[in-house]
Amino acid sequence: MRPMSMTMTLSLLAGLAAMTLFAGWRGSLPPNLVKGPRMIPWRIVMVCSAAGVAMMAVHLATLVGAMVSR
């Protein structure tokens, strides 16, 4: 099994960060009762993608050479 490269880690980190910001913006909008209920739980999406950002940041730190788990 090959380890994840720096390019893949940075692209995933950027994508997850963008998703976190977008979902945070969409989750903060007031509900529109004319359109009906929201079909996507934006706050849950934001929390899950923020957790992915944290995991990718730790992975990036280990790729750079930082000691994370001591």
C-alpha positions as CSV (number, residue, x, y, z in Angstrom):
1,M,0.0,0.0,0.0
2,R,1.4,3.4,-1.0
3,P,1.3,6.3,1.5
4,M,-0.7,9.4,0.5
5,S,1.4,12.0,-1.2
6,M,1.8,15.6,-0.2
7,T,-0.1,16.8,-3.2
8,M,-3.1,14.6,-2.4
9,T,-3.0,15.6,1.2
10,L,-3.0,19.3,0.4
11,S,-5.8,19.0,-2.2
12,L,-8.0,17.1,0.3
13,L,-7.2,19.6,3.0
14,A,-8.2,22.5,0.7
15,G,-11.4,20.8,-0.5
16,L,-12.5,19.9,3.0
17,A,-11.7,23.4,4.2
18,A,-13.8,24.9,1.4
19,M,-16.6,22.4,2.2
20,T,-16.5,23.4,5.9
21,L,-16.8,27.1,5.0
22,F,-19.6,26.5,2.5
23,A,-21.6,24.3,4.8
24,G,-21.1,26.8,7.7
25,W,-22.5,29.5,5.5
26,R,-25.4,27.5,4.3
27,G,-26.2,26.3,7.9
28,S,-26.3,29.8,9.2
29,L,-29.0,31.0,6.8
30,P,-32.5,31.3,8.3
31,P,-34.9,28.6,7.2
32,N,-37.2,29.6,4.3
33,L,-40.7,28.1,5.1
34,V,-42.0,28.9,1.6
35,K,-39.5,26.5,0.0
36,G,-40.0,23.8,2.6
37,P,-37.6,21.9,4.9
38,R,-33.9,21.7,4.2
39,M,-33.0,18.4,2.6
40,I,-29.3,18.6,3.6
41,P,-28.3,18.9,7.3
42,W,-25.6,21.6,6.7
43,R,-24.5,21.7,10.3
44,I,-23.7,18.0,10.4
45,V,-21.9,18.3,7.0
46,M,-19.9,21.2,8.5
47,V,-18.9,19.3,11.6
48,C,-17.9,16.2,9.6
49,S,-15.8,18.1,7.1
50,A,-14.1,20.1,10.0
51,A,-13.2,16.7,11.5
52,G,-11.7,15.8,8.1
53,V,-9.7,19.1,8.1
54,A,-8.3,18.2,11.5
55,M,-7.3,14.7,10.4
56,M,-5.7,16.0,7.2
57,A,-3.8,18.7,9.2
58,V,-2.3,16.0,11.4
59,H,-1.4,13.9,8.4
60,L,0.2,16.9,6.8
61,A,2.2,17.5,10.0
62,T,3.5,13.9,10.0
63,L,4.4,14.2,6.3
64,V,6.5,17.3,7.1
65,G,8.2,15.5,9.9
66,A,6.6,16.7,13.1
67,M,6.1,14.3,16.1
68,V,2.4,14.3,16.7
69,S,1.7,11.3,19.0
70,R,4.2,11.8,21.8
